[in-house]
Amino acid sequence: MNKITKYTALTGLLTMSTLANAGGTLTLSNQTGTIVIDDNNDYDEIVIPENKTIQANIHILKGRTNDVVIRGNNRSTSILAPNGLWGESQEDAKGTAGKKLSTIYADCNCTVSISNLTSRNPEKFHILGDTDNTLMLVDNVNLYTRIAANSDVHHHHTTDGFGGGVGSSIRYSNIDTFDDSIKVYRTEMTVENVHITHNEFGAPYQFGWGGFDYAKLILKGSNTVKDNHSSYRHGVFAWVSTNQTGYVRKVDYRGAFNHTVAAGKSRSKLYTFGHLSNTNLTVSGATLNLFGGQCKASTNSNTEFRLTSNANITNGTYCN
């Protein structure tokens, strides 16, 4: 059964309408609310026409095991903006309820392919695959959390860019948001030809807000991080918190990227540990183990420890 379900920000169900035609393709027109795909009889493909802004988000939920395609007909004008083009994020939205405010959220055991569209100003994340088995394949998209090129009006630091299950990838895309751009939490994440604008909040590559044992980051092609502020809550790579003494976070980091600075802006640190002001968010007594071909070595000059953070760092043979 195909459903469009309207939720409030955090309080639950408001209305439900059932669409005709099981399976097949749903071409969006004026739908609002939440489009839910939660079994294998639901739509296989969702299409956003060109020159359309759809004020809806999409959930691919646990009951789905078949693959799902979400695609636009024009990368710039096929727009998903669940909170409206000028909406603000939910700063205090936490847990699964908060994650489900994302433009596209999935916790299925399936592959979700997303291409040729723009996500604008979500209430939470832009695109999130929330389990190891939720494979998110993203190609040729814009993830934008701003109204215009030089307008930073959405200052809530909860609008993360992209995260997915094991083997997920993002390719030929732009990320310009106010929180972490790419979540490097799983045992394999591929980033290819992606341009990240590094704003005040968030890390372009986030290694964790807690304990994740092992991650593999594969950088292919020409990837760029462009610093775009005068100060930064996090560096290019960040590890925010763990209180497990002796804990080792292994990051197999392969490939090169360009680190540039916008005109009139400041350069961020490459690695940061902990938080600038929250004493509960530190990395204490743990080790970050960096290895893999072409990985960037941590040095005294490019690494910053915040507050009481005291992590150890080991650089592999091929880190430079």
N, C-alpha and C positions, 0 to 999 in steps of 0.2 A: 504494500500500500504506500502510495506517495503522499507525503504530508508537508504542509507548510505550517509551522507552529510559531506563534508569537509569544515571546517571553518578555517580562520586564527585565531590568538589569540583573537582579539577583533573587527576585522573590518567587518566580515560578510562572506557571502557565496562565495565559490570558485567553487565547482563542485558538481553535484548530479548524482547518479546512482541508478536506480531502480532494486531491486532484484526480481527474480521470486518467486512464491509460497507464497500466502497470508496465514497468520496464521502459526501454527506449530512451529518447532524448527529451529533456525539458528545456525549451528556449524561453528565457526569462523575458518578461515584458514590464509588469508593474507590481510584481510580488514584493511584499515587505515581511519582516519578521525573520523566522528561522526555517530554512528548508532542511528537512530531516531525511536522511537516507539511513535506515537502520535494519534492513533485511535485503535479501537478494531479489525480491520482487520490485524493489524501488527503482527509480531511474538509474540508468547506467551512465548517463552523460548529462551535464548541465552546461548550457551555452549562454553567454552574455553577448547580445548583439553589439555591433559598433554604435557609437554615439548614444549609449545607454548607461545611466547611473542607477544601479539597483540597490535600494536601501534594505538589504537582506544579508544574513550570514548563512553559512552552510555547515551542517553537522553530518559527518559520516561516522555512525556509531557502531557499537560492538556486534550487533546482529549481522552486519555486512561482512561477507568474505569475498564476494566478487569485486573486481577492479572497478574504479569510478574515474571518469574523466570530467574535469571542470575546465572549460576553455572559453576565452573570449574571441571575438572576431577581429578585434583591433586592440593592440597592447595599450595604447594611450586613451582610447575612448570607451572601451568595454570595462566599466568600473563597478567594483563592489565596494559600497560604502555603507555598512550596516547601521552606522550611527549618523549618517548624513555627511555630506562633504565638509561641514563645519562643526561636526560633533566633537565632544571631548571624551577622553578615556575615563575609565572608572579607576581612580587611583588606589582605592582600598579593596578592589575586587580580588578575592583570594581563592585558592583551591580550584576544584573542578568547575564550580559555578562561575568563577572568574574566567577560567580558560575558555568556557563556552560562550564568552562574549567576543571571541576572536572572529575575524572575517571568515576563515575556514578552519574548523576544528575537526579532528578525527581521532578516534580511539579504536578503530576497526582492526581486524586481522586481514588487511587487504592493501592494495596499492592504489594510491590516489595521485593521478597525474593532473597537474595544474599548469596552464600555459596561456600566454597571449592576453593578459589582462592587467588591470591596476587595482590594488587594494588601497583604500584611502581611510585614514583616521579611524581605525577600529576602537572599540571600547577596551580591548585587551590586546592579544597578539594579532598579527596579520595571518600567518599560516602556521598551524601547530599540529604535528602528529604526536600523540601523547603516550604511545606505548612502543616497546621495542619492535613489535610486529606491524606497526603502522608505517608503511613505506611511502614517503612523500617525494614525488619526482616533479620538481618545479623548473619551468623553462620559460624564459622570455617574459618576465613580469616586472612590474614596478610595485614596490612596497613603500608607500609614502605616508608620513605622518606630519603633514604641514598643508597649509592652504595654498601658498605660493612659494616660489623659489627662495625668497628672502624673508619669509614670514614664519617666525617661531612662536606661534600662539598656543600650541598644545604642549604645555610644559609638564604634563603628567608623565612620569617615567615608568609607564606600564605597557607601552606599545611595542613589544618585541617583534622582531622580523620573522625569522624562520627557524623551526625546529621539527625534527622528524625521527622516525624509528631507524633501526639498523639498516644501513645502505642507502639512506635518503640522500638527495642531491638537489642543488640549486644551480642553474646555469643561465648565462647570458641575461643577467637581471640587475636591477638597481634597488638598493635598500637605503632609505633615508628616513630614519625613524628616531624616536627619543629614548629607546631602551636597547637591550642587547639585540644585535643584528642577526647573529647566527648562534644557535645553541649547540655547542660541541660537547654533548653529553653521552652519545652512544658509541658503539664500537666501530662505526664507520659513517663518515659524513664527507661527501664530495662537493667542492665549491669550484665552479669553473666560469671564468670570465664574468665575475660579479664585481660591481662597483658599490662600495659601502661609504656613505657619508657618516663620519663619526661626530655626533653632536654631544651636548653636555652630559647627558645621562647614558648609561649603558656601555657595553663593550662590543666592538665589532665581532669578536670571537669570545664567547663566554664559556669558560671551562667549568663553572659550577658555583651554585649557591649551596653546596653541601657535598656529600660524599658520593662520587661516581668513580668506580674503580679504574676504568680504562676507556679511552676514546681514541679514535683514529680520524684525523683531519687530512684529507687529500685535496691539495690545491692544484688545479690544472689551468693551463692557458694563462691569461693576463688578468690577475685579480688586483684590485686597488682598494686601499683604505685611505680616505681623504679626511684629515682632521679639519673640523669646521667650528671651533669654539676657542675661547680663551682659557678655559679650565675644563677638566674632565672628571666625572665621577669614577671612571674606570679607564684603564689603558686599552690598547688594541686587544690584548689577551688578558682576561681577568679570571681570578679565582677568589671568590668573595668570602666564603666561610667554611670552616670545619673545625670542630673542637676535639677531633680524634687524634690524640698524640700517637705518633708513629704511622699514621695513615699515609699511604702512597697513592698519588694520583698520576697515572701513566697516560701520557699523550704522545701517540705516534703521529708525528706532524710532518707531512711530506709536501714539498713544493714551495715555490716562491711567490711573493706578492710585492706590490709597490706601496710604499707608505709615503703619502704626500701631505702637504699642508695648504689649505686654502689661503688666498691672499689676505693678509691682515690678521690671521688666526695663529694660535700657538700649537706647538707640536706636543702630542701626548706621549706618555711613557709607553714602551712596548708591552711590559708586563706590570700588572698591579695585583697586590694581595690585600684583602680586607676592604674596609669601608672608610670613607673620609671622616665620618662623624658618629656612626653607630657602633658602640663598643661591643655589642652582641654579635657583630659581623666581622670576625677575624679568622685568619688561618693560623692555627696555633700548633706548633710541633709536628706539622705534616711535611711531606716532601712532594714536590712536583718533578716528575721524571720526564724530561723532554728527549725524544729521540726520533729518528726517521731522516730520510734524505732531504737536504736543503732546509732543515728546520732552523729557526732563528734562535740563536743562543741568548740566554739571559746573562746580562752583565750588571755590574754595579751602577753603570750610568743609565741603562735603559729599564731598570726595574725599581719599583717603589713598594715598600711595605708600609701599610697604614696602621696607625694606632699601635696596638700590641702585637700585630702579626709578626710571626717569626719563622716562616716557612723555609725549608731547605730546597735547593734547586740542583738537579743534576742535568747537565747538558750532554747529550749523546755525542758520539764520535763525529757524526755528520752535521751537527748543528754549528752554524757559523754566524 
